[in-house]
Amino acid sequence: MESDQHSSEESAREYRARVWGGAARRLWETSMDGTTGGRLRELADWAATTPYGAGPVDTYGDAVVEELERRVAEELGLPAAAFFPTGTMAQQVALRCWAGRTGNAVVALHPLAHPELHENGAFETVAGLRTVHLTDEPRLPTAEEVRDHPEPFGALMVELPLRDAGFVLPSWEELVEVVEAARERDAVVHFDGARLWDCPTHLGRGLPEIAGLADSVYVSFYKSLGGLSGAALAGPAELVEEARLWRHRYGGQVFQQYPAALSALRGLETELPRLPSYVAHARVVAAAMGEALAEAGVPWFRVHPEIPHTHQFRVWLPYDPDSLTSAALSLTEDTGTALFRRWSPAPAGGPPGLAVTEVTVNAPGLTWSAQDVKEAVRSFLSRR
């Protein structure tokens, strides 16, 4: 029975990928769209136009991986960076290194932060860390909440943006105050910057100034930059050097990683400069969706944030998530247009009877006008 259920779910996943990945018109594309051969050919074609294509393959982190590390440190304005196969590994290593320096293994973070929701308790089970929460509100903690927490902590981890609260960011002034409050408590500050690349538009500062607030920063290569996989930990040279030792101990000293490294470099060169335009157009798309849902008389809906902080946001509707996913698939199959993708039930503890989905705007979505979005929303709702 379990095997049948797994096979059925896998078939459904492949079906969705085929339909949405083959859409003639879409708001966004992901690294999961397309085929294995097609993605590899795209990467090889790009590499052939760069010096990397004629360079040597890496061995245990040299060559193109070293070039990627240098480029990340340069983009963030930090002394050094180390490539990691996953962000989960990078953040465990960063925070256990800081715990060794501060003598305090307690990490303050948000209950919606990635390690709390998506890593199966790895901080405690693998890294020997313990977490505490400064707020339960669906936003990052305030400086007052940092100062008033009753228990000492060695590190404050700030996820920028906080994805599971709706890709939300504080203001620049709020972020500076939070960092200062942590330092008043002699805590180090680590940024979970999986999507840090998206933050300059909302915060009104460049990447070096943002990253410079923290003692260490993790960034992802596949979430906003369209890479195959991988992450980097950036910060002081001595911290990064120790992190390389722990990377090896964790099994992250991989023999060859040039496809992931090349795709990350491609993302830095092609996607990073475009991200501000994606953020700006996400605001156009979000406003049009809200107007279309109101005009359609939907009894309750939420576009959150109403003005997106990044090029991603969430939409909530008072309908069954499976029916909404089916409507999204039907829209694409009938018209070739991918508006929404998979819908999920509201998170535990949230209002009952609601469904939520995440919307991203990247290169394909830049051609959509507000009217295009409204027409697609109306067509989507007619299929529910």
N, C-alpha and C positions, 0 to 999 in steps of 0.2 A: 504493500500500500504506500509506504513512504517513498519507495523507488518510483512508483507511478506518479505520485504527487510531484516529486522532484523533476521527473521527465516532463510532466505537464507544464510546470512553472518554467522550465528551461525553454520549452517550445514557445510559450507565451512571450518570454523575454526576446527570443530570436525573432518572433513575428513583429513585435513592437519595433525592434531595431531595424528590421527590413523596411517597414512602412515609413517610419519617421526618418530613417537614414536616407531613404530614396525620394523624399519629398522634393518637388521642384522648387518650392518656395517655403522658406522657414525663417523664424526669428533668430535662430541660432543653430550652429553646428557644434557637435562635440567630437572628442577624439574617439568616441565609440561608434560614430557614424562611419559608413563605408566598409570596405573589405580589408582584410589583412594585406593582401597583395597591393591593393590600391594605396593604402597608407604607406607601405614601405617604398613604393615607387615615388610617391610625392616627396618623401624625405630624401631619397637618393637623388632625385632631380634637383632639389634645393641644395643639397650638399655639394653637388657637382659645380654649382655656381660660386662656391666659396672656397677659401683656402683649406677648410677642414676636410673637404672631399679628397684632397690629394695627400692629406697628412696620414700619419700612422694610426692604427687602432690602439686603443688604450690597453694597458695591462695593470691591473690592480690600482687604478686611479690616476694614471699619468696621462700624457698626451691631451686629447680633447676634453677629458674630465678635468684636468688641471686648468685648461683654458676656461671652462665653464665656471669653475670656482673663482678664478681671477675676475671674470666678468661680473659675477654676482656681487663679490665684495666691492667692485667698482660702482655698480648700479646703486648699492645701498650705502656707499660711503663708509664702509666698515673695514677694519684692518685685514680680516681673513674670512674665508668661507670653506666649508667642507661639504662635498656631495654625499648624500645618503640615498639609499634605494627607496625609503619611505619616510614620510613625515612622522609617523608613529615612532619609529626608531630615533629620528633626529631629536624629537622633543623629550623623549625619555632620557637620552644621553645628555642633552643640555641641562635638564633639571637635576639629574643625579650629579653632574659635575658641579653645579652651583651648590647643591646640598653639601657636598664635600668641602666646599670653601666656606660656607656660612655656618656649618655645623647644625643646620636645621633642615630636616627633610619634609617639612610641611609646605605645601604649595597652595596658595589661595587662587581660586579660579571661579568661573561661573558654572552653575550646574548644567547649563546648556553647552558648555565647552566640549570640543571634540573628544578629549580623553575621557570625559564622564559619560558620553553617550555612545561612542563608536569604537572603543578600543578594549572592551571586555576587561576593564579593571587593570590594565597593564601598568599604570603608574605604581599601584600598590603591589601587584603580584610579581612583576618583573623588576621594576626599578627600586622598590623599597621606599617609595614616597607615600605621603598621606595628603589628602586634599581637604580643604575647607572652603566653604562658600560664603561670599561677602554679601550677596543679595539673591533673592529669588525672582526679582523683577526681570522681564524680558528685555534687558538692556545691560550694558556694561556697568560695573559698580561706579559709584561716585567717590570723590576724594574723602568725603565724610565717612562713607561706609568702610573705606580702607583704613582710615584712622581709628574708627570705633570698634573694629573687630576685636573681641576679647582675648583671642589666642595669638601668640606670636607665630609668625610664618617666615620662612627663609626666602621665599620667592613669590612674586605676584605674576601670574600668567594672564595676559590680556589677548583675547582673540579678536583680531581686526580683519574684516568685520566679524561680528558674532552671527554665524551662518544660521544656526537653529532658532534664532530670535527674528530672522527675516533679513539677514545680511545688514545688520544695523551697526552704525558707527557713532561714537561721541563727537562732539565738536572738538576742534583743535585745543581750545582753551580747557575743556573738560579733561582731555587726555593728558595734557601737561600737568594739571592739578592732581590727577590720579597717580601719575609717576612720581611727582614730588611727595605725595602722601606716603607712598610705599618707601621712598628713600628716607623719610623721617623715621620710619620704623626699622631702618637698617635692612630692608628687604631688597633683593635684586629684582629687576623687572625683565621678564622675557615676553616677547611678542610672538604669539601664534599668528604668523602672517601668511597663512596658506594663500590668502587672497590679498596680501598687502599691496600687490601690484595695482589693485583697483582703487586704493584709498586716496591718492593725491587730490582728485577732483573735489571730494567732499571735505577733506581736511584742509585744503588750500595750501598744502605744503608739498615739497618734492620728496621723493623717496629717501634721500640721505637725511633730511631733517626729521622725517618721521622715524626712520630706523635708529637715528642717533639718540632718540629718547631712551631706548632700551639698552640693557646690558647685553642681550643676545636676541637674535631674530631667526625664526624659521620661515622659509618660503617654499611654496610648492611650484612645480613646473607644469603640472597637467591641468590644474583647476582653471586658471585664467589664461595661461599661455599656450594651451593646446599641446603640451608635450605628451610623450608616451607614458612617462612615470618619473618618479624621483623628486628629491627635495634638497634643500641646502640649509645648513646651520651657519650663521654668520655672527661674528663678534670679535672680541679680543683675540690676538694671535695665540696666547697661551691657553685660552679656553678651547679654541678650535683644535689646537694640537692635542690636547687631552681627549677631545671628542673623537679624534681619529683613532685613538687607542680603543676607546669604548665601541666605536663603530666596528672594529675588527672583532672584539669580544662578542658583540651581538650578532655576528655573522654577516655584517654588511660590507665586508671587504671583497666585493664581487670581482671576479677575474676580468670580465670585459663588460663595459656599459656604454659603448659608443652610440648605439641607437638612441638610448634615452638622453644621453648628453647632447647629441646632435639636435634632437627634437627640442630640447630646452633652449639651446642657443638659437634655433630658428624662432622659437617663441619670443625670446628677448629681442631679436632683431625685427621681427615682423608684427607680432601681436602687441607687445608692450607699447609701442608708439601709438597704436590705435585705441587703446583702452579708454582714454578720455572721450573719444567720440562715441564709444559704446555706452559709457555712463550717461552722456548727454542725451543720446537717443533713447535709452531706457526710460528716461523721464517722459519723453513724448509718448512712448508706448504705454507706460503705466497710466498716464492721464487719459489716453484714448480708451483703454480698457475700462477704467472707472466710469467714464461717460457712457460707454456702450452698455455696461451692465445696469447703470441707473436708468437709461432710456428704455431698456428691455423690461423694466419692472421686476427685476430679480428681488425677492423679498428681503434678502440680506446678503451683503458681500463685503469683502475687505480686500483692498490692494495695499500691501504693506511692504516697506514704507510707502506712504502716499506719493512722496517724492523720493525715488530710490536714492540710496547713498552710494551704490555701486551699479554695475551693469546687470545686477540680479535682484529680484524681489519675489514676494509671494502673493498668491491670490487665493482667497478663501471663498467657498460657495456652500450654500446649505443643501447639498445634494449628496447622493451616494457616490463615493469615489470611483467604484467600478463603472457606474453608468457614465461618469464624466470621462474616464479613460477611454471607454468605448466610443463616446462622442468625438473625442480628439482623434482617435484612429479613423473613424468614419469620415471625418472632415478631410483628413489627409488622403484617404483612399479615393474619395469622390472628387476632390478638387485639386489634389496635389499640394495643398497648403498645410503646413504644420504650424499651428498656433500654440496650443498647450501640448504637454506630453503626459506623463503618468501622474495621476492624482492619488493621494493617500488619505486615510482617515486623520482627523484632527489628533494631535498628540495626546497621550494619556493625561488626564487632568484638565483638558480643554473642554470647551462647550460640545455637547453631543450633537450628532447629526450634521457635522460639518466636514468638508473635504478641503485639502490644501494642495497646492502645486507650486513649484518653483519655476520662474520665468527668467530666461537669460536673453540678453540682446548682444549679439556680436556681429561679425562682418555681414552675413546674409540679411540681418534685420535692418541694416542701415538704409535699405531701399524701400522699406515700408513707410508709407505716410500714415498719419493719424486716421485718415479715412479707410485705408487698407485694414488697419487694426480693427476698427469698428465693424466693418463688413465681415471680417473673419469671426469676430466674437458673436455677431448675430447668427451667422451660419452654424457656428459651434453649438449655440444654445438651442437652435432648432432641431438638433440631432440628439439632444439629451433624453 
